[in-house]
Amino acid sequence: MPTNNSPGASRAETRRNTRRRFFWISLWALGLVFLGVMLVALTNHVVNWSSSDTYCGTTCHSMTWANAAYQQSPHYINSVGVRATCGECHIPFDSGHATAMEYVKLLLFKADRGAKDFWNEAKKSIATREEWEKRRPTLRNTFQSYLTQHDYVTCRGCHSLQSFGGPRSMKLVIHQGLVKADSYDCLQCHANIGHVYEQPWSKIVGWYTVEQAAAGRKLFEVSCSGCHGAKLEGVSAPALSGATWEQRFAGAKLLTVWGEIKGPMAEYAGATFTTQQSLDILAYLLQQNGLPAGTQPLANTRELSDTLPEK
């Protein structure tokens, strides 16, 4: 029978000590893994909470007026019932399934912006609506510069140009150049997609110029009148004036009408309209449907977010 000093007793004690060490190491390892999982879960919860509409719209006082404009935009309420949140639009990789590296970039971006927002909120840099209106152009330009530099990464988190279905899809036809070039300038056409403030003053006094409508009329007569009629009464294609126009486009954005011109209308006519030519044709249609002319031509697709009058 082995004694406490025998080699057999020493080996048994060594095995017991080894098992104890393995047990405690395993326990510590499991504890660290648990703490790591909890830390990741807590971090993710904070990221989601601090990117939510509730947090952005109510916790940050300086976002009060931006939040009101957001709630009037197509990203907040629309016909398909899908809402783009503040985080999905303003935080890179928030809208998609971020990879590990993208998630790290997301956290660094939020840490940088969060620190700046906290500092400015503490200083009450935007304490009144007047100060907000004064700062809004600069803030808008800063955000747009970020989007341009990063190929509209937040927009592409939800929208894939390659997913516009069907070879004759209006959206696909309009965006074909962007798909092929792999370049992006979403706000060129969708200027008010995220926030809708007041209507531009120019729309009170006119939507286009008489000269522009005249140029659009010439293009329409050559390429479009065969189907839509010389007086827009409709022949083999729908009428573009009167009750038919109101039924299709009253309350719609200019972008909707322009998309029809630039896309299917040009394709059916076997024509290729430049952006300016399609805007000229749009000006002619607006003129023929009683919308007033002004002193400034419709020359920028950013104006296409404006809404046509209701019936």
C-alpha positions as CSV (number, residue, x, y, z in Angstrom):
1,M,0.0,0.0,0.0
2,P,1.5,3.3,-1.1
3,T,2.5,5.8,1.5
4,N,2.3,9.6,1.3
5,N,5.9,9.7,0.4
6,S,5.8,6.9,-2.2
7,P,6.1,7.6,-5.9
8,G,2.5,6.4,-6.5
9,A,1.2,9.0,-4.0
10,S,3.1,11.8,-5.6
11,R,1.8,10.9,-9.1
12,A,-1.8,10.8,-7.8
13,E,-1.4,14.2,-6.1
14,T,0.1,15.6,-9.3
15,R,-2.9,14.3,-11.3
16,R,-5.3,15.8,-8.7
17,N,-3.5,19.2,-9.0
18,T,-3.6,19.0,-12.7
19,R,-7.3,18.3,-12.7
20,R,-7.9,21.2,-10.3
21,R,-5.9,23.6,-12.5
22,F,-7.7,22.4,-15.6
23,F,-11.0,22.9,-13.8
24,W,-10.2,26.5,-12.7
25,I,-8.7,27.4,-16.1
26,S,-11.8,26.1,-17.8
27,L,-14.0,27.9,-15.4
28,W,-12.1,31.2,-16.0
29,A,-12.2,30.6,-19.8
30,L,-15.9,30.0,-19.8
31,G,-16.4,33.1,-17.6
32,L,-14.3,35.2,-20.0
33,V,-16.3,33.8,-23.0
34,F,-19.6,34.6,-21.2
35,L,-18.4,38.1,-20.3
36,G,-17.3,38.6,-23.9
37,V,-20.7,37.5,-25.2
38,M,-22.4,39.8,-22.8
39,L,-20.1,42.7,-23.8
40,V,-20.8,42.1,-27.5
41,A,-24.6,41.9,-26.8
42,L,-24.5,45.0,-24.7
43,T,-22.5,46.9,-27.3
44,N,-24.9,45.8,-30.0
45,H,-27.9,46.8,-27.9
46,V,-26.3,50.3,-27.3
47,V,-25.5,50.6,-31.0
48,N,-29.1,49.8,-32.0
49,W,-30.6,52.0,-29.3
50,S,-28.4,55.0,-30.1
51,S,-29.3,54.6,-33.8
52,S,-33.0,54.3,-33.3
53,D,-35.6,56.9,-34.4
54,T,-36.7,57.4,-30.8
55,Y,-33.2,58.2,-29.6
56,C,-32.3,60.5,-32.5
57,G,-35.7,62.2,-32.6
58,T,-36.3,62.8,-28.9
59,T,-33.1,62.4,-26.9
60,C,-31.1,64.9,-29.0
61,H,-32.7,68.3,-28.6
62,S,-30.9,69.6,-31.7
63,M,-32.5,66.9,-33.8
64,T,-36.0,68.0,-33.1
65,W,-36.5,69.9,-36.3
66,A,-34.7,67.3,-38.4
67,N,-36.9,64.7,-36.9
68,A,-40.1,66.6,-37.9
69,A,-38.8,66.9,-41.5
70,Y,-37.9,63.2,-41.5
71,Q,-41.5,62.3,-40.5
72,Q,-42.8,64.1,-43.6
73,S,-40.4,62.2,-45.9
74,P,-40.9,59.0,-48.1
75,H,-38.4,57.2,-45.9
76,Y,-40.7,57.6,-42.9
77,I,-44.1,56.9,-44.5
78,N,-44.7,55.4,-48.0
79,S,-47.0,53.2,-50.0
80,V,-45.0,50.0,-49.3
81,G,-44.8,50.4,-45.6
82,V,-41.1,50.0,-45.2
83,R,-39.4,52.6,-43.1
84,A,-35.7,53.6,-43.4
85,T,-34.5,54.5,-39.9
86,C,-32.1,57.3,-38.9
87,G,-29.3,54.8,-38.3
88,E,-29.8,53.1,-41.6
89,C,-29.4,56.3,-43.5
90,H,-26.7,58.0,-41.4
91,I,-24.6,55.2,-40.0
92,P,-22.5,53.1,-42.5
93,F,-23.2,49.4,-42.6
94,D,-26.1,49.8,-40.1
95,S,-28.7,48.7,-42.7
96,G,-27.0,45.5,-43.8
97,H,-25.4,42.5,-42.3
98,A,-22.0,44.0,-41.6
99,T,-18.9,41.9,-41.7
100,A,-16.5,41.9,-38.7
101,M,-14.4,44.7,-40.2
102,E,-17.4,46.7,-41.3
103,Y,-18.8,46.4,-37.8
104,V,-15.5,47.8,-36.4
105,K,-15.8,50.7,-38.9
106,L,-19.4,51.2,-37.8
107,L,-18.3,51.4,-34.1
108,L,-15.5,53.8,-34.9
109,F,-17.8,56.0,-36.9
110,K,-20.4,56.1,-34.2
111,A,-17.8,56.8,-31.5
112,D,-16.5,59.7,-33.6
113,R,-19.9,61.2,-34.4
114,G,-21.3,60.4,-31.0
115,A,-18.5,62.3,-29.2
116,K,-19.0,65.3,-31.5
117,D,-22.8,65.2,-31.0
118,F,-22.4,64.9,-27.2
119,W,-20.0,67.9,-27.1
120,N,-22.3,70.1,-29.2
121,E,-25.4,69.0,-27.3
122,A,-23.6,69.8,-24.0
123,K,-22.6,73.2,-25.4
124,K,-26.1,73.7,-26.7
125,S,-24.7,74.6,-30.1
126,I,-28.2,74.3,-31.6
127,A,-30.5,75.5,-28.9
128,T,-33.1,77.2,-31.1
129,R,-34.8,76.7,-34.4
130,E,-33.2,79.8,-35.8
131,E,-29.8,78.4,-35.0
132,W,-30.8,75.1,-36.6
133,E,-31.9,76.8,-39.8
134,K,-28.6,78.7,-39.9
135,R,-26.6,75.5,-39.5
136,R,-28.7,73.3,-41.7
137,P,-26.9,74.1,-45.0
138,T,-23.5,73.3,-43.6
139,L,-24.7,70.1,-41.9
140,R,-26.4,69.0,-45.2
141,N,-23.3,69.6,-47.2
142,T,-21.1,67.7,-44.7
143,F,-23.4,64.7,-44.9
144,Q,-23.7,64.8,-48.7
145,S,-19.9,65.0,-49.0
146,Y,-19.6,61.9,-46.8
147,L,-22.1,60.1,-49.0
148,T,-20.3,61.1,-52.2
149,Q,-16.9,60.1,-50.9
150,H,-18.2,56.7,-49.8
151,D,-20.3,55.9,-52.9
152,Y,-23.6,56.3,-51.0
153,V,-22.8,53.4,-48.8
154,T,-25.8,53.9,-46.6
155,C,-28.2,54.1,-49.5
156,R,-26.7,50.9,-51.0
157,G,-27.2,49.2,-47.7
158,C,-31.0,48.9,-48.6
159,H,-31.0,49.5,-52.4
160,S,-29.3,47.4,-55.0
161,L,-29.4,48.9,-58.5
162,Q,-28.9,45.4,-60.0
163,S,-32.2,44.3,-58.3
164,F,-34.5,46.5,-60.3
165,G,-36.4,43.7,-62.0
166,G,-37.4,43.2,-65.7
167,P,-35.6,44.5,-68.8
168,R,-38.4,47.1,-69.4
169,S,-38.6,48.2,-65.8
170,M,-38.8,52.0,-65.6
171,K,-36.4,52.1,-62.6
172,L,-34.0,49.8,-64.3
173,V,-34.0,51.8,-67.6
174,I,-33.4,55.1,-65.7
175,H,-30.6,53.7,-63.6
176,Q,-28.9,51.6,-66.3
177,G,-26.1,54.1,-66.7
178,L,-25.4,54.0,-63.0
179,V,-25.4,50.2,-63.0
180,K,-22.9,50.0,-65.9
181,A,-20.7,52.8,-64.5
182,D,-20.9,51.6,-60.9
183,S,-21.0,55.2,-59.8
184,Y,-23.6,56.8,-57.6
185,D,-25.1,60.2,-56.9
186,C,-28.4,59.3,-55.3
187,L,-29.2,62.8,-54.2
188,Q,-29.0,64.1,-57.7
189,C,-32.6,63.0,-58.1
190,H,-33.7,62.1,-54.6
191,A,-32.8,65.3,-52.8
192,N,-35.7,65.2,-50.3
193,I,-35.9,61.5,-49.8
194,G,-34.9,61.6,-46.1
195,H,-36.1,65.0,-44.9
196,V,-38.9,67.2,-46.3
197,Y,-38.7,70.8,-45.3
198,E,-40.6,73.7,-46.9
199,Q,-41.3,73.8,-50.6
200,P,-38.8,75.8,-52.6
201,W,-39.9,79.4,-53.1
202,S,-39.4,79.2,-56.8
203,K,-42.3,76.8,-57.2
204,I,-44.6,79.5,-55.9
205,V,-43.8,81.7,-58.9
206,G,-43.1,79.1,-61.6
207,W,-41.9,75.6,-62.4
208,Y,-40.0,76.2,-65.7
209,T,-39.4,78.9,-68.3
210,V,-41.5,79.6,-71.4
211,E,-38.3,79.0,-73.5
212,Q,-37.7,75.7,-71.9
213,A,-41.3,74.5,-72.6
214,A,-40.9,75.6,-76.3
215,A,-37.8,73.5,-76.6
216,G,-39.6,70.6,-74.9
217,R,-42.5,71.0,-77.4
218,K,-40.2,70.5,-80.4
219,L,-38.7,67.3,-78.9
220,F,-42.2,66.0,-78.0
221,E,-43.5,66.6,-81.5
222,V,-40.6,64.7,-83.1
223,S,-40.4,61.7,-80.7
224,C,-43.6,61.5,-78.7
225,S,-46.6,62.9,-80.5
226,G,-47.0,59.8,-82.7
227,C,-48.2,57.8,-79.6
228,H,-49.5,60.5,-77.3
229,G,-51.1,62.8,-79.9
230,A,-50.1,66.3,-81.1
231,K,-52.4,67.8,-78.4
232,L,-51.5,65.2,-75.8
233,E,-54.9,63.6,-76.3
234,G,-53.5,60.1,-76.5
235,V,-53.5,57.8,-79.6
236,S,-51.8,54.5,-79.0
237,A,-50.5,55.6,-75.6
238,P,-52.3,57.4,-72.7
239,A,-53.3,61.0,-72.8
240,L,-50.9,63.4,-71.0
241,S,-53.4,66.2,-70.2
242,G,-56.7,66.8,-68.6
243,A,-58.3,64.1,-66.4
244,T,-55.9,61.4,-67.4
245,W,-52.9,63.5,-66.4
246,E,-54.6,64.4,-63.0
247,Q,-55.5,60.8,-62.4
248,R,-51.9,59.6,-63.0
249,F,-49.8,62.4,-61.6
250,A,-51.8,64.7,-59.3
251,G,-49.9,64.7,-56.0
252,A,-47.0,62.8,-57.4
253,K,-43.4,63.9,-57.5
254,L,-41.9,65.4,-60.6
255,L,-39.5,62.5,-60.4
256,T,-42.4,60.2,-61.3
257,V,-43.2,62.0,-64.5
258,W,-39.6,62.6,-65.5
259,G,-38.9,58.9,-64.9
260,E,-41.6,58.0,-67.5
261,I,-40.1,60.4,-70.0
262,K,-36.5,59.4,-69.5
263,G,-37.3,55.7,-69.3
264,P,-40.2,53.9,-71.0
265,M,-41.3,56.9,-73.1
266,A,-37.8,57.3,-74.7
267,E,-37.5,53.5,-75.1
268,Y,-40.8,53.1,-76.9
269,A,-39.9,56.1,-79.1
270,G,-36.5,54.6,-80.0
271,A,-34.9,57.8,-78.7
272,T,-32.3,58.7,-76.2
273,F,-33.0,61.9,-74.3
274,T,-30.3,63.6,-72.3
275,T,-31.2,64.6,-68.8
276,Q,-31.8,68.2,-69.9
277,Q,-33.9,67.2,-72.9
278,S,-36.1,65.0,-70.7
279,L,-36.5,68.0,-68.3
280,D,-37.4,70.2,-71.3
281,I,-40.2,67.7,-72.3
282,L,-41.3,67.7,-68.7
283,A,-41.5,71.5,-68.7
284,Y,-43.7,71.3,-71.9
285,L,-46.1,68.8,-70.2
286,L,-46.3,71.0,-67.1
287,Q,-47.1,74.0,-69.3
288,Q,-49.9,72.1,-71.1
289,N,-51.4,71.1,-67.8
290,G,-51.7,74.6,-66.5
291,L,-48.7,74.9,-64.2
292,P,-47.2,78.4,-64.3
293,A,-43.9,79.4,-65.9
294,G,-41.3,81.3,-64.0
295,T,-37.9,82.9,-64.4
296,Q,-35.8,79.8,-63.7
297,P,-35.7,76.7,-66.0
298,L,-36.1,73.2,-64.6
299,A,-32.4,72.3,-64.9
300,N,-31.5,70.2,-62.0
301,T,-32.8,66.7,-61.1
302,R,-32.6,67.7,-57.5
303,E,-35.8,69.7,-58.1
304,L,-37.6,66.5,-59.1
305,S,-38.5,65.9,-55.4
306,D,-41.1,68.6,-55.6
307,T,-44.7,67.5,-55.6
308,L,-47.3,68.3,-58.2
309,P,-50.5,69.9,-57.0
310,E,-53.4,67.7,-56.0
311,K,-56.5,67.6,-58.0
